[in-house]
Amino acid sequence: MINSLTIKVNNIQFVHTGEEPTVNIHFRGVDPDNQLNVNGYVPVTNDEYEANSGVNQLEQLVREKLTERMTV
């Protein structure tokens, strides 16, 4: 189901909490029928962000992180 969502990155927030800075990627996802809506943010490391700095890559990273969170 998560694979069918259209993910759009809304905002990128650089956060300094504790010792290691993180990046919060805010997103919105909708299903093909526009009936299911999911939004929020996923925290990633600076290294993950830099390795996926294009829009399409960030959307895929969000999808991966969302899948991890939803299947725990």
Secondary structure, 3 states (H helix, E strand, C coil): CHHHCEEEEEEEEEEECCCCEEEEEEEEEECCCCCCEEEEEEEEEHHHHHHCCCHHHHHHHHHHHHHHHHCC
